[in-house]
Amino acid sequence: MRKRTKGIFFLMIVVCLTTVTKAIAQKTKTPQQIMASIYTAYDSLPSLSFDVKYKYTSDTLKGDFTNESMQGSYTMSGKKSLYNIGHIQFMQNDSFYIAVYNDEKFILITDPHTTSAESSLPLHTFMDSILHSYASHYTISNKRINDTTNSISFTRIDSAAQFDEFTITYLNKKRAFLQSISYSFKKAEWFEDSSAIAQTGKVIQQQVNRRQNLTIDFFNYRVDKFSKKLYDESNYVWFDNGTWRPADKYKEYKIYYSRADAARK
């Protein structure tokens, strides 16, 4: 009787351990599942706004160090979006994608580029290509950074990888909004070896692989309600006798039309 009791007790332990193991396995999401939850976060709200900051740096080479930054903001409502990066504005509605280049003073009108809010996100194409086309060329690791933030890191393992490292940081809450996207890669640059010139009298070029880094920070998420007028193409251009003309605010701007239909729909 005692042996039988021990056997049942051992079986219960095995069953419990198996159940716990399965539960842990179920909680561990694949990178594809994580990205799906991130994209869903942006598509789940009728409207969403947030700010972004692009930061670019490079390694020092002969005293030359690059450190640049640029800010922007996004507003999304389903397939409609409005965002700016530096001096460039972008607007998409159901019929048009309009880019306003304020420094160059021209407006580009094309077909809509995206079909949902998440597809308007910065580096969306890069994230998808790494996840679906290049995943086998990276070591992928998931990491819990703190109580609110997790990350997925892709580290190069062969020459087919696009970047040396690519990291996505996101909230581990109900809505997994992005916190940052960063990647680094090496760029070959050539410079004259001054010591070789002094010794040989010849100009000798040497190659250095300079590390480039780009980080996009996402912050100040908010649910803003805007009028539908915000996504109206008439804010930028209007159609007159078969010709697109700029709105009064952009009256000095040139218009470039590159839609597939070659005329207004």
Secondary structure, DSSP 4 states (H G I P E B T S, - for coil): -HHHHHHHHHHHHHHHHHHHHHHHHHHS--HHHHHHHHHHHHHSSS-EEEEEEEEEEE--BTTB--EEEEEEEEEEETTEEEEEETTEEEEE-SS-EEEEETTTTEEEEE----SSSGGGSTTHHHHHHHHHTSGGGEEEEEEE-SSSEEEEEEEE-STT-S-SEEEEEEE-SSS--EEEEEEEEEEEEEEE-HHHHHHHSS--EEEEEEEEEEEEEEEEEE-----GGGG-GGGTEEEETTEEEE-GGGTT-EEEE--TTSS--
